[in-house]
């Protein structure tokens, strides 16, 4: 394999892309820095120009993932406007789409054990993604009386957890057979949840 990191002047990104291939194939702890360097087509010593260890490399992959994820969530939210419900549901579908399209990033973000507070940049990227879903929940919650209105952070946390569960069980080819398409499972689950909170009427 050509040493694209040197030839293209983007050694750091080449290493991240190499790590993503290994993360997807073996998991976040199933490779060494030397293997990441080999996959990227650079020498093992080159890794330490940018990363002190494997966790630093995975953290940077997670940061990039959260940046992409936040952009996708924002796009979905904007596309659903002006309907608060459509915007909210679109963010859930975006979660599934991201997990399918970027499995290496998804694993680095949610399954590596790397804290989002490991670096300020990672924390900021994760917070931006979370804020999109909270804004969608807040918009939807404004349609009910304040005394009956659940906190937007609670609603978004529940939907995030539901989306993550559907991804882990049925959307990432984990061997668990889904009784229905993951999108249908998430949509029906979100509908039941929102009706239970009184955020949408039984007729919607």
C-alpha positions as CSV (number, residue, x, y, z in Angstrom):
1,X,0.0,0.0,0.0
2,X,1.3,3.4,-0.9
3,X,2.2,5.7,2.0
4,X,-0.5,8.2,1.3
5,X,0.0,10.0,4.5
6,X,3.4,11.2,3.3
7,X,2.5,11.7,-0.3
8,X,-0.6,13.8,0.3
9,X,0.6,15.7,3.4
10,X,-2.2,14.3,5.5
11,X,-0.6,11.8,7.7
12,X,-3.0,12.4,10.6
13,X,-6.1,11.8,8.5
14,X,-4.6,8.7,6.9
15,X,-4.0,7.2,10.4
16,X,-7.6,8.0,11.4
17,X,-8.9,6.3,8.3
18,X,-6.7,3.3,8.9
19,X,-8.0,3.1,12.5
20,X,-11.6,3.3,11.4
21,X,-11.1,0.3,9.1
22,X,-9.7,-1.7,12.0
23,X,-12.3,-0.4,14.5
24,X,-15.1,-1.6,12.2
25,X,-13.5,-5.0,11.6
26,X,-12.1,-5.8,15.1
27,X,-13.6,-3.3,17.5
28,X,-12.0,-0.4,19.3
29,X,-9.6,-2.6,21.3
30,X,-8.8,-5.1,18.6
31,X,-5.8,-3.5,17.0
32,X,-2.5,-1.8,17.9
33,X,-1.1,1.5,16.8
34,X,1.4,-0.4,14.6
35,X,-1.5,-2.1,12.8
36,X,-3.2,1.3,12.3
37,X,0.0,2.6,10.8
38,X,0.3,-0.4,8.5
39,X,-3.3,-0.1,7.4
40,X,-2.7,3.6,6.7
41,X,0.4,2.8,4.7
42,X,2.9,4.6,7.0
43,X,5.6,3.6,9.4
44,X,4.8,2.8,13.0
45,X,7.0,5.7,14.2
46,X,4.8,8.1,12.2
47,X,1.8,7.5,14.5
48,X,3.5,9.2,17.4
49,X,3.9,12.5,15.4
50,X,0.2,13.0,16.1
51,X,-1.0,10.5,18.8
52,X,0.4,9.4,22.1
53,X,-1.5,6.2,22.1
54,X,-4.4,4.2,20.7
55,X,-7.0,6.0,22.8
56,X,-5.9,9.3,21.5
57,X,-6.3,8.0,17.9
58,X,-9.8,6.6,18.7
59,X,-10.8,9.9,20.5
60,X,-10.0,11.9,17.4
61,X,-12.0,9.4,15.2
62,X,-14.9,9.9,17.7
63,X,-14.5,13.7,17.5
64,X,-14.8,13.6,13.7
65,X,-17.7,11.3,14.0
66,X,-19.6,13.6,16.3
67,X,-18.9,16.5,14.0
68,X,-20.4,14.6,11.1
69,X,-23.2,13.3,13.3
70,X,-24.1,16.8,14.5
71,X,-24.2,18.1,10.9
72,X,-26.5,15.3,9.8
73,X,-28.8,15.8,12.8
74,X,-29.0,19.5,12.1
75,X,-29.7,18.8,8.4
76,X,-32.5,16.4,9.4
77,X,-33.9,18.9,11.9
78,X,-33.9,21.7,9.3
79,X,-35.5,19.5,6.6
80,X,-38.4,18.6,9.0
81,X,-39.3,22.3,9.5
82,X,-41.7,23.9,10.0
83,X,-43.4,20.9,11.6
84,X,-42.0,20.3,15.1
85,X,-43.1,16.7,14.9
86,X,-41.5,16.0,11.5
87,X,-38.3,17.6,12.6
88,X,-38.2,15.6,15.8
89,X,-38.9,12.3,13.9
90,X,-36.3,13.2,11.3
91,X,-33.5,13.4,13.9
92,X,-34.3,9.8,15.0
93,X,-34.1,8.5,11.4
94,X,-30.8,10.4,11.0
95,X,-29.4,8.5,14.0
96,X,-30.1,5.2,12.2
97,X,-28.7,6.5,8.9
98,X,-25.5,7.6,10.5
99,X,-24.9,4.3,12.3
100,X,-25.3,2.4,9.1
101,X,-23.2,4.7,6.9
102,X,-20.4,5.3,9.3
103,X,-20.0,2.2,11.5
104,X,-16.4,2.9,12.4
105,X,-17.1,6.4,13.6
106,X,-20.2,5.1,15.5
107,X,-18.2,2.5,17.3
108,X,-15.5,5.0,18.2
109,X,-18.2,7.4,19.5
110,X,-20.4,5.1,21.5
111,X,-18.7,1.7,22.1
112,X,-15.0,2.5,22.6
113,X,-15.3,3.5,26.3
114,X,-13.7,6.8,25.4
115,X,-15.2,9.7,27.5
116,X,-16.6,12.5,25.5
117,X,-14.8,14.7,28.0
118,X,-11.4,13.4,27.1
119,X,-10.7,16.5,25.1
120,X,-12.5,19.9,24.9
121,X,-12.9,19.5,21.1
122,X,-14.6,16.1,21.5
123,X,-16.8,17.4,24.3
124,X,-17.9,20.3,22.1
125,X,-18.7,18.1,19.1
126,X,-20.7,15.7,21.3
127,X,-22.6,18.6,22.9
128,X,-23.5,20.0,19.5
129,X,-25.1,16.8,18.4
130,X,-27.0,16.5,21.7
131,X,-28.2,20.0,21.4
132,X,-29.9,19.4,18.1
133,X,-32.1,16.7,19.5
134,X,-32.8,18.7,22.6
135,X,-33.9,21.7,20.4
136,X,-36.2,19.4,18.5
137,X,-37.7,18.1,21.8
138,X,-38.1,21.6,23.1
139,X,-39.9,22.7,19.9
140,X,-42.3,19.8,20.2
141,X,-42.9,20.3,24.0
142,X,-44.0,23.9,23.5
143,X,-47.3,22.7,22.2
144,X,-48.5,21.5,25.6
145,X,-49.1,23.5,28.8
146,X,-46.0,24.3,30.9
147,X,-47.3,22.4,34.0
148,X,-47.6,19.2,31.9
149,X,-44.5,19.8,29.9
150,X,-41.6,17.3,30.5
151,X,-38.0,18.6,30.4
152,X,-36.7,18.7,26.8
153,X,-33.5,17.1,28.1
154,X,-35.4,14.1,29.4
155,X,-37.4,13.6,26.2
156,X,-34.2,13.9,24.1
157,X,-32.4,11.5,26.4
158,X,-35.1,8.9,26.1
159,X,-35.3,9.1,22.3
160,X,-31.5,9.0,22.1
161,X,-31.5,5.8,24.2
162,X,-34.3,4.3,22.1
163,X,-32.5,5.1,18.9
164,X,-29.3,3.6,20.3
165,X,-31.0,0.4,21.4
166,X,-32.5,-0.1,17.9
167,X,-29.1,0.5,16.3
168,X,-27.4,-1.9,18.7
169,X,-29.9,-4.7,18.4
170,X,-31.1,-4.5,14.9
171,X,-29.4,-2.0,12.6
172,X,-25.7,-3.0,12.7
173,X,-25.9,-6.7,11.7
174,X,-25.2,-8.0,15.2
175,X,-26.9,-11.3,14.4
176,X,-30.2,-10.4,16.1
177,X,-33.0,-10.8,13.6
178,X,-35.3,-7.9,13.6
179,X,-39.1,-8.6,13.5
180,X,-39.6,-5.3,11.6
181,X,-37.4,-2.8,9.7
182,X,-35.3,-0.8,12.3
183,X,-36.9,2.4,11.0
184,X,-40.4,1.1,11.7
185,X,-39.4,-0.1,15.1
186,X,-38.0,3.3,16.0
187,X,-40.9,5.3,14.5
188,X,-43.5,3.2,16.3
189,X,-41.6,3.4,19.6
190,X,-41.2,7.1,19.3
191,X,-44.9,7.5,18.6
192,X,-45.9,5.4,21.6
193,X,-43.5,7.4,23.8
194,X,-44.8,10.8,22.7
195,X,-48.4,9.8,23.1
196,X,-47.7,8.5,26.6
197,X,-46.3,11.9,27.5
198,X,-49.1,13.7,25.8
199,X,-46.9,15.4,23.3
200,X,-49.0,14.2,20.4
201,X,-52.7,13.2,20.3
202,X,-53.9,9.6,19.7
203,X,-55.1,10.6,16.3
204,X,-51.8,11.9,14.9
